[in-house]
Amino acid sequence: MRLSILLAATLIAVSGCKRASNPPSDPPGNVTVLPGDGVALLSWAPLPGLTYWIFYRPGTTVNAAEPGSIAVKNAQEPRAVTGLLNDLQYAFVMNATNDDSAAGPSSPVVTTATRLAGDSWVTGAPIGATPQNLNALAFSGARYVTVGDAGAILEGDFAYGSPSPNLGVTLWMQALVLPVNFTENLRSVIFNGSFVALGENGSVLTSADGVSWGANVPITVNGAPVTGMNGIAFGALGNTGFYVAVGNGGQIFTSTNLAAPWVQANSNTTEDLTSIATLNGAFFVTGTNGTLLVSPDLTVWNSQTTGLPPGTTLRAVAFMPNAPPTAVRFVAVGDAGAVVTSTSVPSTGQGTWTPTLLPGAQNLRSVTVGGATGLRFMAVGLGGAAVFGDSVINNVPVSSIQWSTPAQQSPTGDLSSVLFFLGQYLAVGATGANAVSH
């Protein structure tokens, strides 16, 4: 009995004395950093079996694990370090461990200064062997879906720096499942827990993942398909959610669940309606002849005075929730460089809008809000056009935005839709055009 106890104690002692692995003898190699919009992209030459650590802090230098530094454990190459402040220099250093070893030697310190994206554009990931015209873009928080002519639907997962800092997504893939023989032109797509796409002929498709799509109740009038539909949005009135679709000739339709017939609303206009968005608790619609409608309830549509020349078409509108009340918070864009802005728009009645025609008469198709602090408007359009402007500069609210063109415009063709997420703008357009700005 005593011998058994001694043997057991010996085994426990031996098992408790497992030797730690030797630390790496060399520092991580080829460490580089690229600046981004609230993001820094670290790259290095990884070796198998090692666990890599990144340490960083504002300033020009940093030591591994020093007080005040922030650690990123188990970093995979490349690694986007997010949550940084723009216009600030950061220092980065790396080391590695081997299994449960102590840390090995540190790499040389690398530094970069973060800055707003939008001033330089590059071609994004290739879209298909025979790219279609892409008309709209939606994002789930992890996956992009873009839709276009002849039933084109593609999906791609968000990527910042993988496999290249320029591509925007890991890979664009064709949707695998569509309704049989579906070839309609898709004009708009949104994400509200599921992806919902709208066809020019009122067809409505939904997907939980962007890969498999099914048909829902189409938009009809007296049992006949509609034509000229252009945009769809989702918003809530009280505890009830509403899908709203708009189209040519002042068409507006609503649905609460996509499983029942759509209801036509009275827009009080015969202008062609080009887009709809839910902004700041109200529904905003753009259209021809400077049309801009605002509705708090999908019943009353308040026509805004935009002051644009007759014949000017507005194409999209965006709202900047992070801007202070005295700064520009609403921007609508359209053809011939048309831009109208407002600091405040009531959900009922008339807002005060300031019109501008940008030099060069760019035909703008889409506008979004971006930047690490959400204070930059970015618009894109035909010929790869892009313009941007900030609502707050040096902590001072701006009531009249100064619009700028990128130093490096998109090398792709016509762009129809743009979104921002985590340091990058992604835009899509005609014949598979897509572009990225970090």
KAMO-V242628 format. One line per field, one symbol per residue. phi: phi as a letter, one per 20 degrees, with the letter a starting at -180 (. if undefined). burial: I if it has 9 or more other ideal C-beta (glycine too) atoms within 8 Angstrom, else O. A space follows every 50 residues. Layout:
BEGIN
phi: ???
burial: ???
END
This chain:
BEGIN
phi: .ffffffffffffffedgfffffgedfgdlfccdfbemccdecbdfdfnd deddcbafpdbbdgmfgnedddelfdefceedmeeflcecdcbcbbddmd fffefefffdcbdfbfeoebccfefgdmfcfefddbbcbeobcecccafl mfcccbegbdncebfdencfaecfgeccgglecffedbbcccocecddeg enfcdcbfcnddccedffecclndfecmfcbcbcbddmedececccafmm fcccbebmdcgfdedeembdffedbbbeclncddcdaflmfbdccebmde defeeemefgnededabccdfeffgeefcccdcaflmfcccbebcffcnd edddebdfgnlfeedbbbdbngdmccecccafmmfbcbbdecclmdfdec feecdffcffeeefddbbccblnbecccaflmgbbccd
burial: OOOOOOOOOOOOOOOOOOOOOOIIOOIIOOIOIIOIIIIIIIIIOIOOOI IIIIIIIOOOOIIIOIOOIOOIOOIOIIIIIOOIOIOIIIIIIIIIIIOO IOIIOIIOIIIIIIIIIIIIIIIIIOIIOOIIIIIIIIIIOOIIIIIIIO IIIIIIIIIIIOOOIIIIIIOIIOIOOIOOOIOIIIIIIIIOOOIIIIII IIIIIIIOOIIIIIIIIIIIOOOOOIIIIIIIIIIOOOOOOIIIIIIIOI IIIIIOOIOOOIOOIOIOIOIIIIIIIIIOOIIIIIIIIIIIIIIIOIOO IIIIOIOIOOOIIIIIIIIIOOIOOOIIIIIIIIIIIIIIIIIIIOIOOO IOIIIIIIOOOIIIIIIIIIIIOIIIIIIIIIOIIIIIIIIIOOOOIIOO IOIOOIOOIIOIIIIIIIIIIIIIIIIIIIOIIIIIII
END
